[in-house]
Amino acid sequence: MKKCFQILSMEDAYKGFLHLKRFRLQHECFAGGWCPEVQRERVEGRHAVSVLLYDPQADAVVLIEQFRIGALGHADDPWLLETVGGYCEEGESSEMVARRETREETGCELLDMEFIGRFFTTPGWCGERISLYCGRVDSSGAGGIHGLDEEGEDIRVDVMPFGEAMGQLFRRANSTSIVVGLQWLQQHRAELRQRWGK
């Protein structure tokens, strides 16, 4: 059964690198009636695209490593292993972003793509949604430092055998897209290797 909500007010609380909105709202309760008025802040997230790069010939994944402010003070090392990712700009499709970001962040070209799914990252306080793909690449020339200076990116490319990447799960590979992506690849790897050619 569909529940109802009402927004009583909405205002910009902060606009910088992040955009924070403050809401006053009420919503229906599971037990019936309406909850008391609540105030919530939400980081306004754009539609993001993330790609786990996989080379079926080498049975290897191409990951990126970069500094993440969210991990600072919460992990031994704030340089995390991640999937390629970026935000959709005006008029861009998710597939276009996947191809652009793969080139910018790794120097690789996407040879094929498989859609994994779309999900919220942290819906308790953020509106960001991610479209996640697995992308086929040739990892033989992958490596080096990449990223755009104007975006403050300092990205190192890591090529890892599949088993080694799985060994980093919940260690250095510990953010939403890479956790979902690696677990999806573990389930679909044999099928992908057959379809994409091993």
C-alpha positions as CSV (number, residue, x, y, z in Angstrom):
1,M,0.0,0.0,0.0
2,K,1.4,3.4,-1.0
3,K,2.2,5.7,1.9
4,C,1.8,9.5,1.8
5,F,4.1,12.3,2.9
6,Q,4.0,16.1,2.9
7,I,6.8,18.5,2.7
8,L,6.1,21.5,5.0
9,S,9.2,23.5,4.0
10,M,12.5,23.0,2.1
11,E,15.5,25.4,2.0
12,D,19.1,25.4,1.0
13,A,21.2,24.9,4.1
14,Y,24.6,25.0,2.4
15,K,26.0,25.2,-1.2
16,G,29.6,24.4,-1.8
17,F,31.3,21.3,-3.0
18,L,28.2,19.6,-1.6
19,H,24.7,21.0,-1.8
20,L,22.7,20.4,1.5
21,K,19.0,21.0,1.7
22,R,16.9,21.1,4.9
23,F,13.4,19.6,4.9
24,R,10.5,19.9,7.4
25,L,8.1,17.1,6.7
26,Q,5.6,14.5,7.9
27,H,4.7,11.1,6.6
28,E,2.2,8.4,7.3
29,C,3.1,5.7,9.9
30,F,2.9,2.0,9.4
31,A,0.5,1.7,12.4
32,G,-1.7,4.4,10.9
33,G,-2.0,8.2,11.3
34,W,0.8,10.7,10.7
35,C,4.2,11.0,12.4
36,P,5.1,14.2,14.3
37,E,6.9,16.8,12.2
38,V,10.5,15.9,11.5
39,Q,13.5,17.9,10.2
40,R,16.0,16.2,7.9
41,E,19.0,17.4,6.0
42,R,19.8,15.8,2.7
43,V,22.9,16.0,0.5
44,E,21.6,16.6,-3.0
45,G,23.2,13.9,-5.1
46,R,23.3,13.8,-8.9
47,H,22.9,10.6,-11.0
48,A,26.3,8.9,-10.8
49,V,27.7,6.1,-13.0
50,S,30.2,3.5,-11.9
51,V,31.9,0.8,-13.9
52,L,33.8,-2.3,-12.7
53,L,36.3,-2.9,-15.5
54,Y,37.0,-6.6,-16.3
55,D,39.4,-8.3,-18.7
56,P,38.1,-11.8,-19.4
57,Q,41.2,-12.8,-21.3
58,A,43.5,-12.0,-18.3
59,D,40.8,-12.8,-15.7
60,A,41.7,-9.4,-14.1
61,V,40.0,-6.3,-13.0
62,V,41.2,-2.8,-13.6
63,L,40.6,-0.7,-10.4
64,I,41.5,2.8,-9.5
65,E,43.0,4.1,-6.3
66,Q,42.5,7.6,-4.9
67,F,42.2,9.6,-1.7
68,R,38.7,9.8,-0.2
69,I,37.8,12.3,2.5
70,G,35.1,10.1,3.8
71,A,37.6,7.4,4.7
72,L,39.9,9.9,6.5
73,G,40.0,9.0,10.2
74,H,37.7,5.9,9.6
75,A,40.2,3.6,7.8
76,D,43.8,2.9,8.2
77,D,44.4,4.2,4.7
78,P,42.2,6.9,3.1
79,W,43.4,5.8,-0.4
80,L,40.7,3.4,-1.4
81,L,40.4,0.9,-4.3
82,E,37.3,1.8,-6.4
83,T,35.5,1.3,-9.6
84,V,35.6,4.0,-12.3
85,G,32.9,6.6,-11.8
86,G,31.5,10.0,-12.5
87,Y,28.4,12.1,-12.7
88,C,26.0,12.6,-15.6
89,E,26.2,16.0,-17.2
90,E,23.3,17.7,-19.0
91,G,22.3,15.5,-22.0
92,E,24.6,12.6,-21.2
93,S,23.3,9.0,-21.0
94,S,24.7,6.6,-18.4
95,E,26.5,4.7,-21.2
96,M,28.2,7.9,-22.4
97,V,29.4,8.7,-18.8
98,A,30.7,5.1,-18.4
99,R,32.8,5.5,-21.6
100,R,34.1,9.0,-20.8
101,E,35.1,8.2,-17.2
102,T,36.8,4.9,-18.2
103,R,39.0,6.9,-20.6
104,E,39.7,9.8,-18.2
105,E,40.4,7.7,-15.2
106,T,42.2,4.6,-16.7
107,G,43.1,5.3,-20.3
108,C,41.2,2.2,-21.3
109,E,38.4,1.9,-23.8
110,L,35.2,0.0,-23.0
111,L,34.7,-2.8,-25.5
112,D,31.4,-4.0,-24.1
113,M,29.1,-3.2,-21.1
114,E,26.7,-5.2,-18.9
115,F,24.2,-3.3,-16.8
116,I,24.3,-4.5,-13.1
117,G,21.7,-2.3,-11.4
118,R,20.8,1.1,-10.0
119,F,20.8,1.9,-6.3
120,F,21.0,4.6,-3.6
121,T,24.3,4.9,-1.8
122,T,23.1,6.2,1.6
123,P,19.4,7.1,1.4
124,G,19.3,8.1,5.1
125,W,20.9,11.4,4.2
126,C,21.9,11.5,0.5
127,G,19.9,11.6,-2.7
128,E,22.7,10.1,-4.9
129,R,21.8,7.2,-7.1
130,I,24.4,5.1,-9.0
131,S,24.0,3.2,-12.2
132,L,26.5,0.3,-12.0
133,Y,28.0,-1.5,-15.0
134,C,30.6,-4.2,-15.6
135,G,32.7,-3.2,-18.6
136,R,35.0,-5.3,-20.7
137,V,38.4,-3.9,-21.3
138,D,41.9,-5.0,-22.5
139,S,44.0,-4.6,-19.4
140,S,47.4,-5.3,-21.2
141,G,48.3,-1.6,-21.4
142,A,46.5,-0.4,-18.3
143,G,48.4,1.5,-15.6
144,G,49.8,4.8,-14.6
145,I,48.4,8.0,-13.1
146,H,45.2,9.5,-14.5
147,G,42.4,12.0,-13.8
148,L,41.6,15.6,-14.6
149,D,43.7,18.4,-12.9
150,E,40.7,20.8,-13.0
151,E,38.7,18.3,-10.9
152,G,41.6,17.7,-8.5
153,E,41.9,14.1,-9.5
154,D,45.0,12.1,-8.7
155,I,44.1,8.5,-9.7
156,R,46.4,5.5,-9.9
157,V,45.3,2.5,-11.9
158,D,45.7,-1.0,-10.4
159,V,45.3,-4.1,-12.5
160,M,44.6,-7.2,-10.3
161,P,43.9,-10.8,-10.9
162,F,40.3,-11.5,-10.0
163,G,41.2,-13.5,-6.9
164,E,43.5,-10.8,-5.6
165,A,40.7,-8.2,-6.0
166,M,38.2,-10.4,-4.2
167,G,40.8,-10.7,-1.3
168,Q,40.6,-6.9,-1.0
169,L,36.8,-7.0,-0.5
170,F,35.8,-5.1,2.7
171,R,39.5,-4.2,3.2
172,R,40.8,-1.6,0.7
173,A,37.8,-2.3,-1.6
174,N,35.2,-1.0,0.8
175,S,32.8,1.4,-0.8
176,T,29.4,0.7,-2.3
177,S,30.1,0.3,-6.0
178,I,33.1,-1.9,-5.7
179,V,31.5,-4.2,-3.1
180,V,28.4,-4.7,-5.2
181,G,30.4,-4.9,-8.4
182,L,32.9,-7.5,-7.2
183,Q,30.2,-9.7,-5.7
184,W,28.2,-9.4,-8.9
185,L,31.3,-10.4,-11.0
186,Q,31.9,-13.4,-8.7
187,Q,28.4,-14.7,-9.6
188,H,28.6,-13.9,-13.3
189,R,32.3,-14.4,-14.1
190,A,32.0,-17.7,-15.8
191,E,29.2,-16.6,-18.0
192,L,31.0,-13.3,-18.9
193,R,34.2,-15.1,-19.8
194,Q,32.3,-17.4,-22.1
195,R,30.3,-14.6,-23.7
196,W,33.1,-12.0,-23.9
197,G,35.8,-14.7,-24.8
198,K,38.4,-16.0,-22.5
